[in-house]
Amino acid sequence: MNTPSPQAPSPWRLSVAPMLDWTDRHCRVFHRLLTRRTRLYTEMVTTGALIHGDRRRHLDFDAVEHPLALQLGGSEPQDLATSARLALEWGYDEVNLNCGCPSERVQRGAFGACLMAEPQTVAAGVRAMVDAVGGEIPITVKHRIGIDRGESYDFVADFVGTVANAGCEVFIVHARNAWLQGLSPKENRDIPPLRYEFVYRLKRDFPALTIVLNGGVKTDDEIAAHLQQVDGVMVGRQAYHEPWQLAGWDQRFFNEPGPALAGRLAVEEAWIAHLERLHRAGTPWPTAMRHALGLWNGVRGARAWRQFWSDHRIKAEAPQRLLERWRERIPTAAREALAAAT
């Protein structure tokens, strides 16, 4: 008798959140040096920017970034459908609709978290995108558990139920309310209380849907605990500021060897090679380097490394030569400590 094979992990088991000004294509290439299986997301791109702006600038990506999702900001069904078709044509693995951003600028555009008050509008947009891509890639929604001071589970459950009926099968739930007045976007990530139990309950009440939890997750043990309750976990600023944490995710959460087994020095060399290619193509490399400044966090010499690569006086020099200079200047003992760091 054949033994049933274990169920494959959800494609959304682990992901890095879309973060404006942070998760650009260079950040995503860096993250791919650390993890192959973690799902990556673009910064939010508005439908207007895609339809009327520079599409290549907004949509181009490196093949190593897969699996990769495009996050859209918008609410007009026809514009969302057009943008979803572009995502499909460009080769994205998913289109995600932002229904969680609380910023005033986004609210003025009538999208983001304020859309949670209009589930039928979201449903119409999702239906238009599902039809536009013909089922070839999933249409997903990222949202909060509520807006302003309301604390009703029924509110988010009704939202999920309505949007699911339009064809969305994956919901990424930031386990906080979005306060649309009186808080900055940064404060909205910290002040509204986390209510993980709402997200857990969504999974119990909608077992056929893929429910991904987002918000306040920092440690691998926390990720593992949440995965006992939901299908996936999305990590935001923790993943950006402590990137080496990603290096262990493939092994722990997907039972596969990750790309960073050779250690941080090997990742550093691969990253500098990427910067060297940018430099030779005439693209300023410091804007990309900023995403990797946390690589050596927690290791002796990390502060000096960050200071070296952040020095504006070296921004016109070739990254490969700079790496050689950096390694020449650090003491042998420190170099050995870095080589031994995992």
MOFEN-V522734 format. One record per residue. RES is the residue in one letter. PHI is phi in degrees with one decimal (* if undefined). OMEGA is omega in whole degrees, -180 to 180 (* if undefined). Layout:
BEGIN
res=RES phi=PHI omega=OMEGA
res=RES phi=PHI omega=OMEGA
END
This chain:
BEGIN
res=M phi=* omega=180
res=N phi=-75.0 omega=176
res=T phi=-84.0 omega=-180
res=P phi=-59.2 omega=178
res=S phi=-74.1 omega=179
res=P phi=-62.0 omega=-179
res=Q phi=-63.3 omega=180
res=A phi=-66.3 omega=178
res=P phi=-61.1 omega=175
res=S phi=-60.0 omega=174
res=P phi=-59.0 omega=-180
res=W phi=-103.0 omega=-176
res=R phi=-56.5 omega=179
res=L phi=-146.3 omega=-179
res=S phi=-150.2 omega=174
res=V phi=-103.8 omega=-173
res=A phi=-66.8 omega=170
res=P phi=-69.0 omega=-177
res=M phi=-135.9 omega=-176
res=L phi=-60.6 omega=-179
res=D phi=73.1 omega=-178
res=W phi=-117.4 omega=-172
res=T phi=-86.6 omega=175
res=D phi=-79.7 omega=-173
res=R phi=-65.1 omega=179
res=H phi=-72.8 omega=175
res=C phi=-59.1 omega=-178
res=R phi=-68.6 omega=175
res=V phi=-62.0 omega=177
res=F phi=-60.1 omega=-180
res=H phi=-63.0 omega=179
res=R phi=-71.0 omega=173
res=L phi=-73.6 omega=-176
res=L phi=-109.0 omega=-177
res=T phi=-150.4 omega=177
res=R phi=-93.4 omega=-169
res=R phi=-91.6 omega=-179
res=T phi=-62.7 omega=-179
res=R phi=-78.0 omega=-178
res=L phi=-111.6 omega=-178
res=Y phi=-128.7 omega=174
res=T phi=-73.5 omega=163
res=E phi=-61.0 omega=176
res=M phi=-64.2 omega=176
res=V phi=-120.8 omega=180
res=T phi=-76.3 omega=178
res=T phi=-61.6 omega=179
res=G phi=-63.0 omega=179
res=A phi=-64.4 omega=180
res=L phi=-73.0 omega=-175
res=I phi=-76.0 omega=-174
res=H phi=-111.6 omega=-174
res=G phi=-105.4 omega=-178
res=D phi=-84.5 omega=-174
res=R phi=-63.6 omega=-178
res=R phi=-61.9 omega=-180
res=R phi=-63.0 omega=-177
res=H phi=-83.4 omega=-169
res=L phi=-110.8 omega=-177
res=D phi=-62.2 omega=176
res=F phi=-153.1 omega=179
res=D phi=-89.4 omega=-178
res=A phi=-58.0 omega=-179
res=V phi=-68.1 omega=-176
res=E phi=-75.1 omega=179
res=H phi=-60.4 omega=-5
res=P phi=-73.9 omega=-171
res=L phi=-136.4 omega=179
res=A phi=-113.0 omega=173
res=L phi=-96.4 omega=175
res=Q phi=-94.9 omega=-179
res=L phi=-107.2 omega=168
res=G phi=-116.1 omega=-179
res=G phi=166.6 omega=-179
res=S phi=-142.2 omega=-178
res=E phi=-80.6 omega=-173
res=P phi=-54.9 omega=-178
res=Q phi=-65.3 omega=179
res=D phi=-66.4 omega=178
res=L phi=-64.2 omega=179
res=A phi=-63.1 omega=178
res=T phi=-61.0 omega=-179
res=S phi=-67.0 omega=178
res=A phi=-64.6 omega=177
res=R phi=-63.6 omega=177
res=L phi=-62.3 omega=178
res=A phi=-60.2 omega=178
res=L phi=-63.4 omega=-180
res=E phi=-63.0 omega=-178
res=W phi=-78.4 omega=177
res=G phi=99.3 omega=177
res=Y phi=-69.6 omega=-178
res=D phi=-93.4 omega=-174
res=E phi=-168.8 omega=168
res=V phi=-118.5 omega=-178
res=N phi=-116.8 omega=179
res=L phi=-96.4 omega=-179
res=N phi=-80.2 omega=173
res=C phi=-124.0 omega=-176
res=G phi=-132.0 omega=-177
res=C phi=-73.5 omega=-176
res=P phi=-98.0 omega=-172
res=S phi=-64.1 omega=-180
res=E phi=-63.3 omega=179
res=R phi=-62.5 omega=179
res=V phi=-67.1 omega=178
res=Q phi=-61.8 omega=179
res=R phi=-63.4 omega=176
res=G phi=-83.8 omega=178
res=A phi=62.7 omega=173
res=F phi=-145.3 omega=-175
res=G phi=82.3 omega=-172
res=A phi=-62.6 omega=-179
res=C phi=-62.0 omega=179
res=L phi=-67.6 omega=178
res=M phi=-63.8 omega=176
res=A phi=-78.2 omega=-178
res=E phi=-130.2 omega=-176
res=P phi=-60.0 omega=178
res=Q phi=-68.5 omega=176
res=T phi=-65.0 omega=178
res=V phi=-62.4 omega=180
res=A phi=-61.2 omega=179
res=A phi=-64.2 omega=178
res=G phi=-66.2 omega=178
res=V phi=-63.2 omega=-180
res=R phi=-59.8 omega=179
res=A phi=-63.9 omega=180
res=M phi=-70.5 omega=178
res=V phi=-58.5 omega=178
res=D phi=-64.6 omega=-176
res=A phi=-66.9 omega=-178
res=V phi=-96.1 omega=174
res=G phi=59.4 omega=179
res=G phi=77.7 omega=-177
res=E phi=-75.2 omega=174
res=I phi=-135.7 omega=-178
res=P phi=-74.9 omega=171
res=I phi=-105.2 omega=-176
res=T phi=-122.7 omega=-179
res=V phi=-131.2 omega=173
res=K phi=-111.0 omega=-173
res=H phi=-150.1 omega=177
res=R phi=-96.7 omega=177
res=I phi=-90.2 omega=179
res=G phi=178.0 omega=177
res=I phi=-127.3 omega=-178
res=D phi=56.4 omega=-172
res=R phi=-94.4 omega=179
res=G phi=-65.2 omega=-177
res=E phi=-127.8 omega=-178
res=S phi=-98.6 omega=174
res=Y phi=-62.6 omega=-178
res=D phi=-58.4 omega=-179
res=F phi=-61.5 omega=-178
res=V phi=-72.6 omega=178
res=A phi=-65.4 omega=177
res=D phi=-64.4 omega=178
res=F phi=-61.1 omega=-179
res=V phi=-62.9 omega=-180
res=G phi=-61.8 omega=-180
res=T phi=-65.1 omega=-177
res=V phi=-72.1 omega=177
res=A phi=-62.4 omega=179
res=N phi=-64.5 omega=178
res=A phi=-88.5 omega=176
res=G phi=116.7 omega=177
res=C phi=-85.7 omega=-179
res=E phi=-115.0 omega=-178
res=V phi=-130.0 omega=-180
res=F phi=-124.1 omega=178
res=I phi=-103.2 omega=-166
res=V phi=-112.1 omega=171
res=H phi=-75.6 omega=-169
res=A phi=-79.6 omega=174
res=R phi=-132.7 omega=166
res=N phi=-70.4 omega=169
res=A phi=-105.0 omega=176
res=W phi=-87.3 omega=-172
res=L phi=-80.1 omega=178
res=Q phi=-131.9 omega=170
res=G phi=93.1 omega=179
res=L phi=-127.6 omega=173
res=S phi=-76.6 omega=175
res=P phi=-54.9 omega=178
res=K phi=-63.5 omega=179
res=E phi=-63.7 omega=179
res=N phi=-67.7 omega=176
res=R phi=-87.8 omega=-173
res=D phi=-125.6 omega=-169
res=I phi=-80.6 omega=178
res=P phi=-57.8 omega=-174
res=P phi=-66.9 omega=174
res=L phi=-75.3 omega=177
res=R phi=-130.8 omega=-178
res=Y phi=-61.3 omega=-177
res=E phi=-62.2 omega=177
res=F phi=-64.7 omega=-179
res=V phi=-69.2 omega=177
res=Y phi=-58.8 omega=-178
res=R phi=-67.2 omega=176
res=L phi=-57.9 omega=179
res=K phi=-65.2 omega=178
res=R phi=-67.3 omega=-176
res=D phi=-81.0 omega=179
res=F phi=-127.0 omega=-173
res=P phi=-62.8 omega=-179
res=A phi=-79.3 omega=-180
res=L phi=-87.9 omega=171
res=T phi=-90.1 omega=-178
res=I phi=-113.4 omega=-179
res=V phi=-114.8 omega=-179
res=L phi=-94.6 omega=178
res=N phi=-137.5 omega=174
res=G phi=119.6 omega=172
res=G phi=75.9 omega=-177
res=V phi=-84.1 omega=-176
res=K phi=-123.9 omega=-172
res=T phi=-103.9 omega=176
res=D phi=-64.3 omega=178
res=D phi=-66.0 omega=176
res=E phi=-64.8 omega=177
res=I phi=-57.2 omega=-178
res=A phi=-60.6 omega=180
res=A phi=-65.6 omega=179
res=H phi=-64.2 omega=-179
res=L phi=-67.9 omega=172
res=Q phi=-75.6 omega=-174
res=Q phi=-115.2 omega=-174
res=V phi=-133.8 omega=-176
res=D phi=-80.7 omega=-175
res=G phi=-158.9 omega=178
res=V phi=-132.0 omega=175
res=M phi=-110.3 omega=-179
res=V phi=-109.3 omega=-177
res=G phi=-105.7 omega=-171
res=R phi=-63.0 omega=176
res=Q phi=-58.4 omega=180
res=A phi=-66.0 omega=-179
res=Y phi=-74.4 omega=-175
res=H phi=-79.8 omega=-180
res=E phi=-124.6 omega=-171
res=P phi=-63.8 omega=-178
res=W phi=-63.2 omega=176
res=Q phi=-57.8 omega=-179
res=L phi=-64.1 omega=-174
res=A phi=-64.4 omega=180
res=G phi=-98.0 omega=-172
res=W phi=-70.3 omega=-177
res=D phi=-59.6 omega=-179
res=Q phi=-68.6 omega=-174
res=R phi=-74.1 omega=-171
res=F phi=-104.8 omega=177
res=F phi=-124.9 omega=180
res=N phi=55.7 omega=178
res=E phi=-132.9 omega=175
res=P phi=-67.0 omega=179
res=G phi=-88.6 omega=-177
res=P phi=-77.9 omega=-172
res=A phi=-104.6 omega=-176
res=L phi=-62.0 omega=-178
res=A phi=-74.2 omega=175
res=G phi=102.6 omega=-173
res=R phi=-68.7 omega=179
res=L phi=-61.4 omega=179
res=A phi=-66.9 omega=176
res=V phi=-64.3 omega=178
res=E phi=-57.1 omega=-179
res=E phi=-63.8 omega=179
res=A phi=-65.9 omega=180
res=W phi=-69.0 omega=179
res=I phi=-63.9 omega=176
res=A phi=-62.0 omega=176
res=H phi=-63.7 omega=179
res=L phi=-63.9 omega=179
res=E phi=-62.6 omega=177
res=R phi=-64.1 omega=176
res=L phi=-61.5 omega=-178
res=H phi=-58.8 omega=-178
res=R phi=-69.2 omega=177
res=A phi=-86.7 omega=179
res=G phi=87.8 omega=180
res=T phi=-96.4 omega=179
res=P phi=-59.0 omega=-176
res=W phi=-83.3 omega=-177
res=P phi=-60.3 omega=180
res=T phi=-65.1 omega=176
res=A phi=-83.5 omega=-176
res=M phi=-60.7 omega=-177
res=R phi=-57.3 omega=-177
res=H phi=-70.6 omega=-175
res=A phi=-105.1 omega=-173
res=L phi=-65.4 omega=178
res=G phi=-92.2 omega=-174
res=L phi=-54.8 omega=-175
res=W phi=-99.3 omega=179
res=N phi=-52.0 omega=179
res=G phi=87.2 omega=-179
res=V phi=-112.8 omega=178
res=R phi=-56.4 omega=-179
res=G phi=97.6 omega=-177
res=A phi=-63.2 omega=-178
res=R phi=-64.7 omega=179
res=A phi=-64.0 omega=178
res=W phi=-63.1 omega=179
res=R phi=-62.4 omega=-179
res=Q phi=-63.7 omega=-180
res=F phi=-60.4 omega=-175
res=W phi=-78.8 omega=178
res=S phi=-95.2 omega=-176
res=D phi=-68.4 omega=-177
res=H phi=-64.8 omega=-178
res=R phi=-72.4 omega=-177
res=I phi=-104.3 omega=-169
res=K phi=-65.4 omega=179
res=A phi=-93.3 omega=-176
res=E phi=-88.4 omega=-179
res=A phi=-74.7 omega=-177
res=P phi=-58.3 omega=-179
res=Q phi=-63.8 omega=177
res=R phi=-67.2 omega=178
res=L phi=-64.8 omega=178
res=L phi=-61.8 omega=178
res=E phi=-61.9 omega=180
res=R phi=-64.5 omega=179
res=W phi=-59.8 omega=-177
res=R phi=-70.4 omega=177
res=E phi=-72.2 omega=-172
res=R phi=-87.7 omega=-177
res=I phi=-85.3 omega=-179
res=P phi=-60.9 omega=-180
res=T phi=-56.7 omega=-179
res=A phi=-61.6 omega=179
res=A phi=-67.1 omega=179
res=R phi=-62.9 omega=178
res=E phi=-67.2 omega=178
res=A phi=-65.3 omega=178
res=L phi=-64.2 omega=-179
res=A phi=-63.3 omega=-178
res=A phi=-83.5 omega=-176
res=A phi=-69.3 omega=177
res=T phi=-127.0 omega=*
END
